[in-house]
Each structure stands twice: as C-alpha cells, then as structure tokens.
C-alpha cells in the first residue's frame, strides 16, 4: 500500500512523518486510517535510512480524537472487529525498532490519547488537550489505554482519567509524565526536529535494543489488550454501548443505566 487517502507520509533528513489527514473529523480514525498507519509504520520502521518516526495530525486543532463515531458499526468499519486494526496499530508503535514521537498539535482525546501513551516520546504544543471519553460514549480501551497508561502516569491518575473523563492541559500532561516537553505552538515543529536530530546522532542498534528492553517489562499488556478487545467487540453490540454512541451523535446526555 503506497497510495494513502487518510494519512500523509513524508521522509526528510532520516525522519518519517506519519500524519493523520482527516482534519474535518478532528483526525479521528476509521478502519482505513488504522490500516494505512499500520502500512506506513512497517514501511518506516524497517527502513534502515530512517532513524525516527513522528506521528501527528493535520491542521492546528487536533492530533487525534480517537475512533470516528460516525463510522462506529461495532468495528469502525475497515476490517470489522475494532480490536483487529486498533490493537495491531498500538502494538506496532511499540514493536518497530525506531523511536516513535507523538507531535501533539491539538486535541489528543480518546484513542488519540492512547496513541500518545503508546509512543516512545511525546512533544506537545501548549494548545494541546488530553483526555479519555470512552465511558461517556459507551466504549473503553482495554490494555495499552488503561493498564499501560497506569505504568506511564501511575495508577491513581490513570483511574481518574478513565473514571471521570476530564480534559487536561498540556502542562498538566507534562506534570503527570504523559508527555516529555511542552512548547509554544509556533515552536512545535522546531522542537520535534531538534529531538529527532539528537536521536539520529545515536547508535540505531543501541536504541533498538533499549526500546526492546523497555518494552519487555510491559509486553504482557499486549495479551490483556487482545483479550479486552475481544470483550469490547461483544460490548459494542449491547444496548448500553449503543446508547453512548446515539447520545453522542444526538448531542445529548446518555442514560446508560436505562439500558442495563
């Protein structure tokens, strides 16, 4: 796959940039988006001329706002069950032997927040906003979105993020350890380029070994994610989950307990 419709792929100075190109949807992903990102990650991840991968979203409003609810048929279209493309995408970000840097240019909500969590590093604009929405719309991200988030920012904060579904500023994300740096919006590209340049000066084999070593301690979470995604596919077929999606699309408050 080389002709992408949902993403843009560019290489410059040893850095591959993968940009979700759905600004009209606040860079929410559908199944096709995930498939294209997976293809691009394979393409960049095993290219020896590339030393770092940047993941970002088009425009100035959003990095990624998770799954496109308008494509929510129990699987965000694409290859059917939501677990297949999303689970593979999250795992591949960790699997490729190159640092993957999230360039967070705006909203990183829901599945977008999980992508930031999965990336090796994250650099955010001071306009960026983070948070989860799953329990508000009849969804959840088992595995990396929950268990690994707790590894990154701590149990109590991770539970707060999921149970309350609040929004967090870039500075709050920095304080909790979700991102590595926050810069003024107009300096975001320069800062990302600076980090990439520093990485490219280092031994690629040593970095690949380091990444594998970091991952080894938490790779069991991939099994949790696989199990959880199967359960999620079943949950998406329930009236309770449907209520969340319908309320979101109708712009009203959901009444989940009426569907139990």
N, C-alpha and C positions, 0 to 999 in steps of 0.2 A: 504494500500500500504506500504510494508516494503522493497521490493527489488527495489532499485533505480539504474538507469543507468546514469542519467545526473547529479546527485548530490551525495555527500558523507555525511553521518550523523554519528556523533560521540558524545558521552557523557563522560565527565571527570570532576570530582570534582564539580558536580552540574551545569556544563555549557554544553549546547548543541551547537555544531558547525555544521552549515549547509554550505557546500562548493560546489559551482557550479563546476562540474568536466568536463569542456569542454575546456581545455587549448588550443587545436588545433584550436578552434574558438574564442580565447581570452575570453572564458567564456560567450559568447553571449548566450542568452536563446532562446529556441523554446517553443512551447506549452507544450511539455512533461516536459521540465525543470521547467516551472511555476507550472504545476500540482504537480510535485514531491516536490517543495519547499512549496507549499500550504499544502500538506500532512505532511511534516516534521514540519512545523510551528504549525499545530494543535497538532501534537504528542508531541512537546516540550513545547508548550505554556500552555497546561493544565496538564502537569506532575508536581505534587507538589514537586518532588525531584529536579527539575531544577529551578535555580534562575536567570539565564541569558542566552540569546541566541546570538551566534555570527554568522554573515553572512559574507562569504568571497568567494574567487575564488581560484581555483587550480593554482599552479605554481607561478612564480615571475613576470609575465608580466602584468596580468590583474585581477582586481576584477570582473568586468563585463562590457561588451561593448554593452549592450542593446540587442535588438532583432536581431536574426540571419537572415540577409537579404537573405541568400541562401534558407531560409525556408519561405520567405515572399510571400504568395499567397493571401494576404488580411487578413491574420489572424495568421501568424507564426505557421501554422499547428495546432496541438493539438485540441482544442475544437472549431475551427472555428474562429469566430469574435475575433479580437485581444483584444477587451475590456473585454471579459469574464475572461481568466486566468490572464492577467496582472492586471486588475482592482481588482480582488479578492486578488492577491498576495500583492499589495500595501496596500490595506485596512487591510489585516490580520496582516501585520507587525505592524500596529498601534493598532490593536484590541487585540492581545494576551496580557495577563496581566503580562508580563515579559519585562524587558528592552531588546531591540534588538540592538546589537552593530555591526556596519559595520567595519570589519577589511579590510581596503583598501590597498591592497598589490601591486597595479599597476594601469592600466587604469580603470577609472570609467567614462565611456563615454555613452551618450545617456540614455537608460533605466537603465544603471548601475549607472549613476549619480542620477537618480530619486530614485533608491533603497537606496542610501546613504542619500538622502533627507528624505525619509520616516522613516529610522531607528532612534531610540531614541538618539543614540550616534554614533560617528564615530571617529575611530583612524586610522591615515594614515601613511604609510611609506613615507619617504622623496622622494621616487621614484614615488609616486602616481601622476596621472594626471587626471584632471577633465574636464568636458565639455559636451555640447549638440551638436547633429548633425542633429536633426530632419529636420529643414528647408533646409538642404543641400541634404537630401536623400528622400524628399517627405513625411515627417512624422512630428508628433508633439506629445507631451504628455500633454493632457488637464487635469486639476485637480491638482493632487499632484505634477506633474512635473513642473507646471507653477505657479498656484495660491499658493500652499503651499511652493514652493521654495521662492516665494516673502516674505512669512511670516518668513522664516528662514534667508534669507540674505538681504532682502529689495527689494523694487520694482525696483529701477533703475538698480541694479546689476543683478537681475533676468532677466529683459528685455534685458540687454546687452548680457547675456549668451545665450538667445534664438535667438535674432535677428542677432548676429554676429557669433555665433558658434565657438568661440575661445577655445583654450586649456588653462588650469590654473594649476599652480604647486600646490603641497601640501601646501606650505607656503601661497600662495595666497588664497587657500581654507580655511585655518585657519584664515587668516585675515578677510575674509568675513563672517565667522561663519558657514561655511558648515561642518567643522569637529571640533572636540574638542581638538585634540592633533596630533602633527606630531613628529615622532621619526625616528632615523636611521633605515634603512631597516632591519638590523640584530637584532634590538631590538623590532620589531613589536609584535612578539608573547608574549614576556615578558611583554610588556606594556598592551596588551589586557588582559592577565591573571591577572595582577595587578588590573585593573579596575573591572574585574569580581569578584575577591576576595573581593574587597571593597563592591560591591553590595550585595554579598551573606552574608555579615555580618549584613545587614539591614533587617528590617521587610518586608517580601514579600507582606503582605496585605497593608501596608502603601505605598509601591512602586506601587502596582497595582492601588490603589486609586489615587495616584499622577499622574500616567500615564493617567488614565481616565479623570482626571481633566484637564491636559494639552491638551488632545485631544478634550475635549468638545467645546472649543472655535473655533476649526477649522474643526470640523466634517462635517460642511456644504459643505466643499470642496469635500467630497466624492460624493455628489449629482452632483456637477459640473463635476467631473470625469466621472460619469456614463453617463451623457448627452453628454459630449465631446467624450467619447469612441464610442458612437453610431454614432456620426457625423464622427469620424475618420474612422469607418468601411466603410462608404459611400465614403469618400475621397480616401481611398486606391483603389477604383475601377475606379478612374479617370485617364486620360492620364497624367495629371500633376504629380500625385504621382508615376505612373509607370515610368515616365522619371527619377525621382530621384533614384529609385532602379536600373534601367537599367544602368544609368550613373555610379553608384557606382560599380556595378559588372563589367562594362567595363572599369573602371578606367579612366573615362573622366569627364570633367566638364559638369554638366547638363544644359539644356536650357529650363527652366520651362516655360518661357513666350511664347514659341512657341506652348505650349500645352493648353493655355488658351482658 
